[in-house]
Amino acid sequence: MTPLVLLPGMMCDARLFAPQIAAFSAGRAVQVAPIGGADTIAALAQDVLAHAPPHFALAGLSMGGIVAMEVIRQAPDRVLGLALLDTNPKAENAAVAAQRDPQIASVQAGRLASVMREEMKPNYLTDGPRRADILDLCMAMAHSLGAQVFINQSRALQSRPDQQDTLHGVTCPTLILCGRDDALCPVARHDLMHGLVVGSTLQVIENAGHLPTLEQPEQTTAALAHWLERIDG
């Protein structure tokens, strides 16, 4: 079985993929790579590659997907399959990049919890019976990772490159997946990526926002399982 490397979103850890890890780890090696130790996307991708198996399937959600695109740009021969979840291939919008500076300043002043609670968490999820629990988990993950990871990730996102040319060159089995109600990375962004990657599969998960791995875990896991079957051959 092909090893699977998972890249979580901003201020998230392995708990973002808990249902998928439970489903896949009995039959294959599953590794969750942290992406908070540097402040550029290129350096974060280099760190992932330094600790990943020689060849692997790669799945990233949100910022994890942004790093995943840089990983396959740097080492296309090592990535046997690519899954991009609720992410964005474009460079940071100038207005969004500018908004990050006051957020970084607030976090440096000790207000990580308020930045997450007031400016980030409300954008993540659609309405649903588990929304409050998932938002609480997001806060717990952010608290565990801490202020420096927030600062590093924010700066990396500000300066991230456009990866549309990278996607145009991807030839491995590729899954493009998002929640129907994702306000941060809308369906149109995933239509764009689907068009760039020849032969890719596009899956839109109903009744999910930015974190379908937790909001609709069974549907998301099923889509990833089908993608992994294609890679394993």
N, C-alpha and C positions, 0 to 999 in steps of 0.2 A: 504493500500500500504506500502511496506517495505521502511523504510527510507534509503536514499542513502548518503553515505559519500564519498567525492571526495578528493583525495590527489594529488596536483599538482607537477610538476617536479621542478628541481632545479631552483631557482630564478624566479619562476612563482607563480602567485596567481590565484584567481577565474576567471580571464579573460581568462585563458587557456581553461576553460570549459564553456565559455559563451554560445555557441550554445546549449550545452547539458542542462545547467541550465534552459535556456529558454524553452526547450522542455519538461523537466520533472517536473519542480517546481510547475506547476499548479495542478498536480495530486498526488504529494508525497512530503514529507519533504526532502530537499536537503541541505546538509551541506558541505562546503569546509573547510577542516582542515588545518591550517598552519603547516608547518614542518620545521621551522627555529629557534626554541627556544632552541635547545640543540645540542650538538656536537657528539652524538652517535645515531645510528639507534634505539637501544633499548629504549633510553630515548624519542626519537621522537615518537615511537609507544606508549609508555606509556601515553604521552600527548594526542595523538589521542584518546586512549581508555578512558581517564579521561573525555573527553568532548563529546564523541559519545553517541548515544542512546543505550539502553540495548542490542538491536539486530538490525542489519543493513546490507545492501549490501555495499560493499567496492570496489571502483575503484581507481586505482592509475596509473599515467603515469610517466615513467622514474624513477627519485628518489622517486616519490610518490608510484610507484609500489614496489620499494625496501622496503619502510616503510610499505606498505600494507602486504608484505610477513611476516614482523616481527610482525605486528598486529595479523595476523591469527596464527602465531606461539605462541604468548602470550595468545591469547583468542579465540581459535577456535570455541567455543560454541556461541560466540556473533556474528560471521560473517556468515550471511546466504547466501551470494554469493560473489564471488571474480572476479574482472576484472583486468587483468594486461595488461597495454598498453605500448608498446615501452620501455621495461625494461629488467633487467638482473638479474637472480637468483644467479650469481656467486659472490664470493668475489672480491674485487678490484684487478685488475692486478697490479703487483709490479711497472711496468714502469709507468702506469697511476697514481698510488698513488704518485710516486716521482714527477711527473709533477705538482701535486697540490701544493706542497710547494712553488715554485716560484710564482704561481698564488696568493696564500694567501699573500705572502710578497708584491706583487704588489698592491693588494687590501688594505692591511694595510697602504700602502704608498699613498693611495688616487686615485688609478688608476682602480677602478671598471669598469668604462665605457670602457676603452681601453681593459681590459681583456675580457669583454663580447663581444665587437665588433670584436676583432682580433682573439681570441682563442676559443670562444664558439659558438657564433651565426652562423658562416659559416657552422657549422656541423649539424645544426638542420633540415634544410628544403630541399626538392627537388625543382627543378625549376617549376615555375608556375606563373600564373598572379597575385596572391596575395602574393608572396614571400616577396616583399619589405615591404608591410604593416604588415605582420606577424612578420618580423624581427624587425620592429619599435616597435611593441607591446611588443616583448620580451625585448627590451631595456627599455621600459617604466616600465614593471613589475620589472625588475632588479633594476632600479633606485628607485622604490617605496619601495622595500624590504631592500636595503642598504647593506653596507659592512659586518656588523656583521652576517647577515643571510648567506651571501656567505661563510664567514669563518666557521661558524658552519656547514653548509651543506657539505663543502669540507672535513672537518675533519671527519664528520660522514661517508661519502662515503669511505674515505681512510681506515677506520677500520671496514667496514661492513662485516657481516658474510656471508658465503655461505648458501643459503636457499634451496638447492635442496632436502634435506631430508624433510624440511617443506612442500614443494610442493607435495612430494610423499604421504604425509598424508592428503592432502586436499580432502574433500568429498562433499563440497557444489557445486552448479552450478558455473562453472568457464568459463570465456571468456578470451582467449589469443588473443590480437589484436596488429597489428603493421602496419606501413607504409611499402610498398614494398621497398622504397628507403631509409629506415632508415640506415644511416651509423654508428650511435652511438650504436644502439642495433639492429643488423641485424636480418633478418628473421630466420636464423639458431638458434639464441637464443630462439626464440619463438617456433620453432619446438621442441627444447629441453624441454621447459616448458610444451608444449602440451603433450609430451610423459610422463612427470612425473605426471601430474594430470589426473587420470582416469576419462573418461567421459567429459573432457573439450572440448570446441569449439575453433578452431583456425580460425581467420579471418585476412587476409592480405588485406590491403586497397591500391588499386592502385593509382598511382599519388600522393603519400604522402611520407614524410620523417619521422622525429622524432615527429612531432606534428600533427597527423591526426585529432585531435579534432578541429583544426583550418584550416588545409589544405583541408580536405575533411569532413566537419562537418556533412553533411547529411548521408553519408555512415556510419560514426562512430556512430552517434546518433542512426541509425537504428539497428546496431549491439548491442549497449547497451540496446536498448528498448527490443529486443528479449531476451537478457540475463535477464533483469528485469522481463519479463513475466514468465520465468522459475522459478524465485525466488518467485514471488507472487503466483504462482500456478494457 
